[in-house]
Amino acid sequence: MNAAQLQFQVHPQYYLPTTP
């Protein structure tokens, strides 16, 4: 698991602005 995937699990809204 890389840093990007790790951060995605912590705050996916940062990567998916469409997430409510």
mmCIF entry with sequence, helices, sheets and N, C-alpha, C, O atoms, coordinates in Angstrom:
data_MODEL
# 
_entry.id   MODEL 
# 
_entity.id                         1 
_entity.type                       polymer 
_entity.pdbx_number_of_molecules   1 
# 
_entity_poly.entity_id                      1 
_entity_poly.type                           'polypeptide(L)' 
_entity_poly.nstd_linkage                   no 
_entity_poly.nstd_monomer                   no 
_entity_poly.pdbx_seq_one_letter_code       MNAAQLQFQVHPQYYLPTTP 
_entity_poly.pdbx_seq_one_letter_code_can   MNAAQLQFQVHPQYYLPTTP 
_entity_poly.pdbx_strand_id                 A 
# 
loop_
_entity_poly_seq.entity_id 
_entity_poly_seq.num 
_entity_poly_seq.mon_id 
_entity_poly_seq.hetero 
1 1  MET n 
1 2  ASN n 
1 3  ALA n 
1 4  ALA n 
1 5  GLN n 
1 6  LEU n 
1 7  GLN n 
1 8  PHE n 
1 9  GLN n 
1 10 VAL n 
1 11 HIS n 
1 12 PRO n 
1 13 GLN n 
1 14 TYR n 
1 15 TYR n 
1 16 LEU n 
1 17 PRO n 
1 18 THR n 
1 19 THR n 
1 20 PRO n 
# 
_struct_asym.id          A 
_struct_asym.entity_id   1 
# 
loop_
_struct_conf.conf_type_id 
_struct_conf.id 
_struct_conf.pdbx_PDB_helix_id 
_struct_conf.beg_label_comp_id 
_struct_conf.beg_label_asym_id 
_struct_conf.beg_label_seq_id 
_struct_conf.pdbx_beg_PDB_ins_code 
_struct_conf.end_label_comp_id 
_struct_conf.end_label_asym_id 
_struct_conf.end_label_seq_id 
_struct_conf.pdbx_end_PDB_ins_code 
_struct_conf.beg_auth_comp_id 
_struct_conf.beg_auth_asym_id 
_struct_conf.beg_auth_seq_id 
_struct_conf.end_auth_comp_id 
_struct_conf.end_auth_asym_id 
_struct_conf.end_auth_seq_id 
_struct_conf.pdbx_PDB_helix_class 
_struct_conf.details 
_struct_conf.pdbx_PDB_helix_length 
HELX_P HELX_P1 AA1 ALA A 3  ? VAL A 10 ? ALA A 3  VAL A 10 1 ? 8 
HELX_P HELX_P2 AA2 PRO A 12 ? TYR A 14 ? PRO A 12 TYR A 14 5 ? 3 
# 
_struct_conf_type.id          HELX_P 
_struct_conf_type.criteria    ? 
_struct_conf_type.reference   ? 
# 
loop_
_atom_site.group_PDB 
_atom_site.id 
_atom_site.type_symbol 
_atom_site.label_atom_id 
_atom_site.label_alt_id 
_atom_site.label_comp_id 
_atom_site.label_asym_id 
_atom_site.label_entity_id 
_atom_site.label_seq_id 
_atom_site.pdbx_PDB_ins_code 
_atom_site.Cartn_x 
_atom_site.Cartn_y 
_atom_site.Cartn_z 
_atom_site.occupancy 
_atom_site.B_iso_or_equiv 
_atom_site.pdbx_formal_charge 
_atom_site.auth_seq_id 
_atom_site.auth_comp_id 
_atom_site.auth_asym_id 
_atom_site.auth_atom_id 
_atom_site.pdbx_PDB_model_num 
ATOM 1  N N  . MET A 1 1  ? 0.849   -1.202 0.000  1.00 0.00 ? 1  MET A N  1 
ATOM 2  C CA . MET A 1 1  ? 0.000   0.000  0.000  1.00 0.00 ? 1  MET A CA 1 
ATOM 3  C C  . MET A 1 1  ? 0.884   1.252  0.000  1.00 0.00 ? 1  MET A C  1 
ATOM 4  O O  . MET A 1 1  ? 1.762   1.404  0.850  1.00 0.00 ? 1  MET A O  1 
ATOM 5  N N  . ASN A 1 2  ? 0.642   2.134  -0.956 1.00 0.00 ? 2  ASN A N  1 
ATOM 6  C CA . ASN A 1 2  ? 1.458   3.349  -1.019 1.00 0.00 ? 2  ASN A CA 1 
ATOM 7  C C  . ASN A 1 2  ? 0.789   4.492  -0.259 1.00 0.00 ? 2  ASN A C  1 
ATOM 8  O O  . ASN A 1 2  ? -0.321  4.339  0.251  1.00 0.00 ? 2  ASN A O  1 
ATOM 9  N N  . ALA A 1 3  ? 1.451   5.610  -0.186 1.00 0.00 ? 3  ALA A N  1 
ATOM 10 C CA . ALA A 1 3  ? 0.946   6.753  0.585  1.00 0.00 ? 3  ALA A CA 1 
ATOM 11 C C  . ALA A 1 3  ? -0.412  7.233  0.064  1.00 0.00 ? 3  ALA A C  1 
ATOM 12 O O  . ALA A 1 3  ? -1.301  7.570  0.846  1.00 0.00 ? 3  ALA A O  1 
ATOM 13 N N  . ALA A 1 4  ? -0.561  7.260  -1.253 1.00 0.00 ? 4  ALA A N  1 
ATOM 14 C CA . ALA A 1 4  ? -1.810  7.735  -1.844 1.00 0.00 ? 4  ALA A CA 1 
ATOM 15 C C  . ALA A 1 4  ? -2.983  6.857  -1.412 1.00 0.00 ? 4  ALA A C  1 
ATOM 16 O O  . ALA A 1 4  ? -4.051  7.360  -1.063 1.00 0.00 ? 4  ALA A O  1 
ATOM 17 N N  . GLN A 1 5  ? -2.773  5.538  -1.441 1.00 0.00 ? 5  GLN A N  1 
ATOM 18 C CA . GLN A 1 5  ? -3.832  4.616  -1.040 1.00 0.00 ? 5  GLN A CA 1 
ATOM 19 C C  . GLN A 1 5  ? -4.126  4.764  0.446  1.00 0.00 ? 5  GLN A C  1 
ATOM 20 O O  . GLN A 1 5  ? -5.275  4.667  0.877  1.00 0.00 ? 5  GLN A O  1 
ATOM 21 N N  . LEU A 1 6  ? -3.071  5.000  1.223  1.00 0.00 ? 6  LEU A N  1 
ATOM 22 C CA . LEU A 1 6  ? -3.236  5.152  2.660  1.00 0.00 ? 6  LEU A CA 1 
ATOM 23 C C  . LEU A 1 6  ? -4.080  6.383  2.956  1.00 0.00 ? 6  LEU A C  1 
ATOM 24 O O  . LEU A 1 6  ? -5.015  6.328  3.755  1.00 0.00 ? 6  LEU A O  1 
ATOM 25 N N  . GLN A 1 7  ? -3.745  7.486  2.311  1.00 0.00 ? 7  GLN A N  1 
ATOM 26 C CA . GLN A 1 7  ? -4.480  8.730  2.517  1.00 0.00 ? 7  GLN A CA 1 
ATOM 27 C C  . GLN A 1 7  ? -5.920  8.575  2.037  1.00 0.00 ? 7  GLN A C  1 
ATOM 28 O O  . GLN A 1 7  ? -6.839  9.147  2.623  1.00 0.00 ? 7  GLN A O  1 
ATOM 29 N N  . PHE A 1 8  ? -6.114  7.801  0.971  1.00 0.00 ? 8  PHE A N  1 
ATOM 30 C CA . PHE A 1 8  ? -7.450  7.563  0.425  1.00 0.00 ? 8  PHE A CA 1 
ATOM 31 C C  . PHE A 1 8  ? -8.349  6.924  1.478  1.00 0.00 ? 8  PHE A C  1 
ATOM 32 O O  . PHE A 1 8  ? -9.543  7.214  1.550  1.00 0.00 ? 8  PHE A O  1 
ATOM 33 N N  . GLN A 1 9  ? -7.754  6.041  2.302  1.00 0.00 ? 9  GLN A N  1 
ATOM 34 C CA . GLN A 1 9  ? -8.524  5.352  3.332  1.00 0.00 ? 9  GLN A CA 1 
ATOM 35 C C  . GLN A 1 9  ? -8.821  6.277  4.501  1.00 0.00 ? 9  GLN A C  1 
ATOM 36 O O  . GLN A 1 9  ? -9.815  6.106  5.207  1.00 0.00 ? 9  GLN A O  1 
ATOM 37 N N  . VAL A 1 10 ? -7.939  7.271  4.701  1.00 0.00 ? 10 VAL A N  1 
ATOM 38 C CA . VAL A 1 10 ? -8.111  8.207  5.808  1.00 0.00 ? 10 VAL A CA 1 
ATOM 39 C C  . VAL A 1 10 ? -9.154  9.267  5.461  1.00 0.00 ? 10 VAL A C  1 
ATOM 40 O O  . VAL A 1 10 ? -10.028 9.572  6.272  1.00 0.00 ? 10 VAL A O  1 
ATOM 41 N N  . HIS A 1 11 ? -9.058  9.825  4.258  1.00 0.00 ? 11 HIS A N  1 
ATOM 42 C CA . HIS A 1 11 ? -9.999  10.848 3.827  1.00 0.00 ? 11 HIS A CA 1 
ATOM 43 C C  . HIS A 1 11 ? -10.238 10.769 2.320  1.00 0.00 ? 11 HIS A C  1 
ATOM 44 O O  . HIS A 1 11 ? -9.666  11.540 1.551  1.00 0.00 ? 11 HIS A O  1 
ATOM 45 N N  . PRO A 1 12 ? -11.093 9.825  1.907  1.00 0.00 ? 12 PRO A N  1 
ATOM 46 C CA . PRO A 1 12 ? -11.382 9.610  0.481  1.00 0.00 ? 12 PRO A CA 1 
ATOM 47 C C  . PRO A 1 12 ? -11.990 10.844 -0.175 1.00 0.00 ? 12 PRO A C  1 
ATOM 48 O O  . PRO A 1 12 ? -11.863 11.018 -1.387 1.00 0.00 ? 12 PRO A O  1 
ATOM 49 N N  . GLN A 1 13 ? -12.648 11.705 0.602  1.00 0.00 ? 13 GLN A N  1 
ATOM 50 C CA . GLN A 1 13 ? -13.262 12.902 0.035  1.00 0.00 ? 13 GLN A CA 1 
ATOM 51 C C  . GLN A 1 13 ? -12.218 13.825 -0.574 1.00 0.00 ? 13 GLN A C  1 
ATOM 52 O O  . GLN A 1 13 ? -12.529 14.621 -1.461 1.00 0.00 ? 13 GLN A O  1 
ATOM 53 N N  . TYR A 1 14 ? -10.973 13.719 -0.098 1.00 0.00 ? 14 TYR A N  1 
ATOM 54 C CA . TYR A 1 14 ? -9.894  14.541 -0.646 1.00 0.00 ? 14 TYR A CA 1 
ATOM 55 C C  . TYR A 1 14 ? -9.588  14.126 -2.081 1.00 0.00 ? 14 TYR A C  1 
ATOM 56 O O  . TYR A 1 14 ? -9.150  14.933 -2.900 1.00 0.00 ? 14 TYR A O  1 
ATOM 57 N N  . TYR A 1 15 ? -9.828  12.849 -2.364 1.00 0.00 ? 15 TYR A N  1 
ATOM 58 C CA . TYR A 1 15 ? -9.528  12.307 -3.687 1.00 0.00 ? 15 TYR A CA 1 
ATOM 59 C C  . TYR A 1 15 ? -10.802 12.199 -4.529 1.00 0.00 ? 15 TYR A C  1 
ATOM 60 O O  . TYR A 1 15 ? -10.752 12.183 -5.759 1.00 0.00 ? 15 TYR A O  1 
ATOM 61 N N  . LEU A 1 16 ? -11.929 12.126 -3.845 1.00 0.00 ? 16 LEU A N  1 
ATOM 62 C CA . LEU A 1 16 ? -13.202 12.031 -4.541 1.00 0.00 ? 16 LEU A CA 1 
ATOM 63 C C  . LEU A 1 16 ? -14.100 13.186 -4.086 1.00 0.00 ? 16 LEU A C  1 
ATOM 64 O O  . LEU A 1 16 ? -14.917 13.020 -3.180 1.00 0.00 ? 16 LEU A O  1 
ATOM 65 N N  . PRO A 1 17 ? -13.947 14.354 -4.716 1.00 0.00 ? 17 PRO A N  1 
ATOM 66 C CA . PRO A 1 17 ? -14.686 15.563 -4.333 1.00 0.00 ? 17 PRO A CA 1 
ATOM 67 C C  . PRO A 1 17 ? -16.202 15.376 -4.425 1.00 0.00 ? 17 PRO A C  1 
ATOM 68 O O  . PRO A 1 17 ? -16.965 16.156 -3.854 1.00 0.00 ? 17 PRO A O  1 
ATOM 69 N N  . THR A 1 18 ? -16.628 14.348 -5.141 1.00 0.00 ? 18 THR A N  1 
ATOM 70 C CA . THR A 1 18 ? -18.058 14.110 -5.321 1.00 0.00 ? 18 THR A CA 1 
ATOM 71 C C  . THR A 1 18 ? -18.651 13.379 -4.122 1.00 0.00 ? 18 THR A C  1 
ATOM 72 O O  . THR A 1 18 ? -19.870 13.253 -4.007 1.00 0.00 ? 18 THR A O  1 
ATOM 73 N N  . THR A 1 19 ? -17.790 12.898 -3.231 1.00 0.00 ? 19 THR A N  1 
ATOM 74 C CA . THR A 1 19 ? -18.277 12.172 -2.059 1.00 0.00 ? 19 THR A CA 1 
ATOM 75 C C  . THR A 1 19 ? -18.904 13.143 -1.059 1.00 0.00 ? 19 THR A C  1 
ATOM 76 O O  . THR A 1 19 ? -18.262 14.120 -0.674 1.00 0.00 ? 19 THR A O  1 
ATOM 77 N N  . PRO A 1 20 ? -20.129 12.899 -0.635 1.00 0.00 ? 20 PRO A N  1 
ATOM 78 C CA . PRO A 1 20 ? -20.838 13.778 0.306  1.00 0.00 ? 20 PRO A CA 1 
ATOM 79 C C  . PRO A 1 20 ? -20.166 13.848 1.666  1.00 0.00 ? 20 PRO A C  1 
ATOM 80 O O  . PRO A 1 20 ? -20.648 14.547 2.557  1.00 0.00 ? 20 PRO A O  1 
# 
